[in-house]
Amino acid sequence: MAAACERPFNGRQLLPFGNVISIACSWETLVRLVRLPAVAAILACLLAPPAIAQQQDPEQVVRSIELFREAGKVLQHPRCLNCHPAGDRPSQTDTMRPHNPRVVRGPDGHGAAGLPCSSCHQAANYDPARVPGHPKWHLAPVSMAWQGLSLGEICRQIKDPSRNGGLDMPALLRHMSEDTLVGWAWAPGAGRTPAPGTQASFGAVMRAWAETGAYCPPD
């Protein structure tokens, strides 16, 4: 113990304001300093265990979940689910029947080498044949498959950068509110029901969800 008491003590090791307050003393000097009320109070604060974070307001949690349920009216709409299939084959129409002709995801979501999505899906909708189109037409990656998932599972999935393409929350919100392929869901062409609302209102709901803590439904 004597050796420990003789070990020099540098106040910078404990004080986060070391560039303003510098205390270099032996343990004996420190003990004497602790007798001073002000120093004792400072040390008590520095050496105390971290305070437990204040519990989230339950009403805000409920609000956040309800906001995501509102966003779910878009996320679980056929316009979105058709291109977020769980398997290798997309679905189509409001009834979400298997895509006809039979096509597959391919190595990158753009279709098989001999029959890419762009063979039929051009840069814009072709209403005479009721063929939807967009310059970036492709399937979502398997890691972002939504068909067959609950809304809570979709919520946890889209928040996970390891599955959503490495998007943090700001990037995810930009994708939802600004990406033009996402926006196609509100202008899908003849014979298809648009997603509810507008992309702008959907983006606003997603931002409000994030601002209230981005909580997911339990189901």
C-alpha positions as CSV (number, residue, x, y, z in Angstrom):
1,M,0.0,0.0,0.0
2,A,2.9,2.3,0.8
3,A,4.2,2.0,-2.7
4,A,0.8,2.7,-4.2
5,C,0.4,5.8,-2.1
6,E,3.8,7.1,-3.3
7,R,2.9,6.6,-7.0
8,P,2.5,10.0,-8.7
9,F,-1.0,10.9,-9.7
10,N,-1.8,13.1,-12.7
11,G,-5.1,14.8,-12.6
12,R,-5.3,14.7,-16.4
13,Q,-6.0,11.0,-16.1
14,L,-9.4,11.7,-14.5
15,L,-10.3,15.2,-15.3
16,P,-11.7,15.6,-18.8
17,F,-10.8,19.3,-18.7
18,G,-7.1,18.6,-18.4
19,N,-6.3,21.5,-20.7
20,V,-7.8,23.8,-18.2
21,I,-7.2,22.1,-14.9
22,S,-3.9,20.3,-14.3
23,I,-3.3,18.5,-11.0
24,A,0.0,16.6,-10.5
25,C,0.4,15.3,-7.0
26,S,1.1,12.3,-4.9
27,W,-1.7,10.3,-3.4
28,E,-1.0,11.9,0.0
29,T,-1.6,15.3,-1.6
30,L,-4.7,14.1,-3.3
31,V,-6.1,12.9,0.0
32,R,-5.5,16.3,1.5
33,L,-7.2,18.0,-1.5
34,V,-10.3,15.8,-1.2
35,R,-10.9,17.4,2.2
36,L,-11.7,20.6,0.3
37,P,-15.5,20.5,-0.4
38,A,-15.2,21.8,-4.0
39,V,-12.5,19.3,-5.0
40,A,-14.3,16.5,-3.3
41,A,-17.5,17.3,-5.2
42,I,-15.6,17.3,-8.5
43,L,-13.9,14.0,-7.8
44,A,-17.2,12.4,-6.7
45,C,-18.8,13.3,-10.0
46,L,-15.8,12.1,-12.0
47,L,-15.5,8.8,-10.2
48,A,-19.2,8.0,-9.9
49,P,-20.6,5.3,-12.3
50,P,-22.3,6.6,-15.5
51,A,-25.8,7.8,-15.0
52,I,-28.5,5.6,-16.4
53,A,-30.1,7.1,-19.5
54,Q,-33.5,8.5,-18.9
55,Q,-36.1,6.1,-20.0
56,Q,-37.8,6.9,-23.3
57,D,-41.2,8.6,-23.0
58,P,-43.8,5.8,-23.6
59,E,-46.1,8.1,-25.5
60,Q,-43.3,8.9,-27.9
61,V,-42.6,5.2,-28.4
62,V,-46.3,4.6,-29.2
63,R,-46.2,7.6,-31.6
64,S,-43.1,6.3,-33.4
65,I,-44.7,2.9,-33.9
66,E,-47.9,4.4,-35.1
67,L,-46.0,6.5,-37.6
68,F,-44.3,3.4,-39.0
69,R,-47.6,1.6,-39.3
70,E,-48.8,4.5,-41.4
71,A,-45.6,4.2,-43.6
72,G,-46.4,0.5,-43.7
73,K,-49.4,1.2,-45.9
74,V,-46.9,2.1,-48.6
75,L,-44.2,-0.5,-47.8
76,Q,-46.7,-3.4,-47.8
77,H,-48.6,-2.2,-50.9
78,P,-48.3,-4.3,-54.0
79,R,-46.4,-1.5,-55.8
80,C,-43.5,-2.1,-53.4
81,L,-43.9,-5.8,-52.5
82,N,-44.0,-6.9,-56.2
83,C,-40.3,-5.9,-56.5
84,H,-39.3,-7.1,-53.0
85,P,-39.9,-10.8,-53.5
86,A,-38.7,-13.4,-51.1
87,G,-37.7,-15.7,-54.0
88,D,-36.0,-15.3,-57.3
89,R,-39.2,-14.5,-59.2
90,P,-41.0,-11.1,-58.9
91,S,-44.8,-10.8,-58.7
92,Q,-47.0,-8.4,-60.6
93,T,-50.4,-6.6,-60.7
94,D,-52.5,-5.7,-57.7
95,T,-53.1,-9.4,-57.0
96,M,-49.3,-10.0,-56.7
97,R,-49.5,-13.1,-59.0
98,P,-46.2,-14.6,-60.2
99,H,-44.6,-12.6,-63.0
100,N,-45.6,-13.7,-66.5
101,P,-43.5,-14.4,-68.6
102,R,-41.5,-16.3,-66.2
103,V,-38.4,-14.3,-65.3
104,V,-35.8,-14.7,-62.5
105,R,-33.8,-12.3,-60.4
106,G,-30.4,-13.0,-61.9
107,P,-27.1,-12.3,-60.2
108,D,-27.7,-8.6,-59.6
109,G,-31.4,-8.2,-59.6
110,H,-31.6,-7.1,-63.2
111,G,-32.7,-10.4,-64.6
112,A,-31.0,-13.3,-66.2
113,A,-28.2,-12.7,-68.7
114,G,-30.4,-13.8,-71.7
115,L,-33.5,-12.0,-70.4
116,P,-32.7,-8.9,-68.5
117,C,-35.5,-6.7,-67.0
118,S,-34.7,-4.1,-69.6
119,S,-35.9,-6.4,-72.4
120,C,-39.5,-5.4,-71.6
121,H,-39.2,-2.7,-69.0
122,Q,-38.1,0.5,-70.7
123,A,-37.2,3.9,-69.3
124,A,-40.9,4.8,-68.8
125,N,-44.3,3.1,-68.5
126,Y,-45.7,1.9,-71.8
127,D,-49.4,2.1,-71.2
128,P,-50.7,0.6,-74.5
129,A,-49.2,-2.7,-73.4
130,R,-49.5,-1.9,-69.7
131,V,-45.8,-2.5,-69.2
132,P,-44.3,-0.5,-66.3
133,G,-41.0,1.1,-66.8
134,H,-38.2,3.1,-65.2
135,P,-34.5,3.7,-66.1
136,K,-33.4,1.7,-63.0
137,W,-35.9,-1.1,-63.2
138,H,-34.7,-4.0,-61.1
139,L,-35.5,-6.1,-58.1
140,A,-34.5,-5.3,-54.5
141,P,-31.7,-7.5,-53.2
142,V,-32.7,-10.7,-51.4
143,S,-31.5,-9.1,-48.1
144,M,-34.4,-6.6,-48.6
145,A,-37.1,-9.1,-49.4
146,W,-40.4,-8.0,-47.8
147,Q,-42.9,-10.5,-49.0
148,G,-44.0,-12.8,-46.2
149,L,-42.6,-10.6,-43.5
150,S,-44.6,-8.8,-40.8
151,L,-44.4,-5.0,-40.6
152,G,-42.2,-5.2,-37.5
153,E,-39.7,-7.5,-39.4
154,I,-39.6,-5.1,-42.4
155,C,-39.0,-2.2,-40.0
156,R,-36.0,-3.9,-38.3
157,Q,-34.7,-5.0,-41.7
158,I,-34.7,-1.5,-43.3
159,K,-32.9,-0.1,-40.3
160,D,-30.1,-2.7,-40.5
161,P,-27.2,-1.4,-42.7
162,S,-25.9,-5.0,-43.1
163,R,-29.1,-5.7,-45.0
164,N,-30.2,-2.4,-46.5
165,G,-27.2,-1.7,-48.6
166,G,-25.2,0.1,-46.0
167,L,-27.6,3.0,-45.5
168,D,-27.6,4.9,-42.3
169,M,-30.8,6.6,-41.2
170,P,-30.2,9.9,-43.1
171,A,-29.4,8.0,-46.3
172,L,-32.4,5.7,-45.8
173,L,-34.7,8.7,-45.4
174,R,-33.3,10.2,-48.6
175,H,-33.8,7.0,-50.5
176,M,-37.4,6.7,-49.4
177,S,-38.3,10.3,-50.1
178,E,-36.2,11.1,-53.2
179,D,-35.3,8.0,-55.1
180,T,-37.2,8.0,-58.4
181,L,-37.7,4.3,-58.6
182,V,-39.4,4.4,-55.2
183,G,-41.4,7.3,-56.6
184,W,-42.6,5.2,-59.4
185,A,-45.0,3.6,-56.9
186,W,-47.1,6.7,-57.1
187,A,-47.1,6.9,-60.9
188,P,-47.3,3.2,-61.9
189,G,-49.1,3.6,-65.2
190,A,-52.4,2.2,-66.6
191,G,-54.0,-0.8,-64.9
192,R,-52.1,-0.5,-61.6
193,T,-53.2,1.2,-58.3
194,P,-50.8,3.8,-57.0
195,A,-49.4,3.5,-53.5
196,P,-51.4,5.6,-51.0
197,G,-50.6,9.3,-50.6
198,T,-47.6,10.8,-52.3
199,Q,-43.9,10.2,-52.1
200,A,-43.5,13.6,-50.3
201,S,-46.1,12.6,-47.6
202,F,-44.5,9.2,-47.3
203,G,-41.1,10.8,-46.8
204,A,-42.5,13.2,-44.2
205,V,-44.0,10.2,-42.2
206,M,-40.7,8.4,-42.4
207,R,-38.8,11.5,-41.1
208,A,-41.3,11.9,-38.2
209,W,-40.8,8.2,-37.4
210,A,-37.0,8.7,-37.3
211,E,-37.3,11.8,-35.2
212,T,-39.5,10.0,-32.6
213,G,-36.9,7.3,-32.1
214,A,-37.4,5.0,-35.1
215,Y,-39.2,2.4,-33.0
216,C,-40.5,-0.8,-34.7
217,P,-43.9,-2.5,-34.3
218,P,-43.5,-5.6,-32.1
219,D,-45.4,-7.7,-34.7
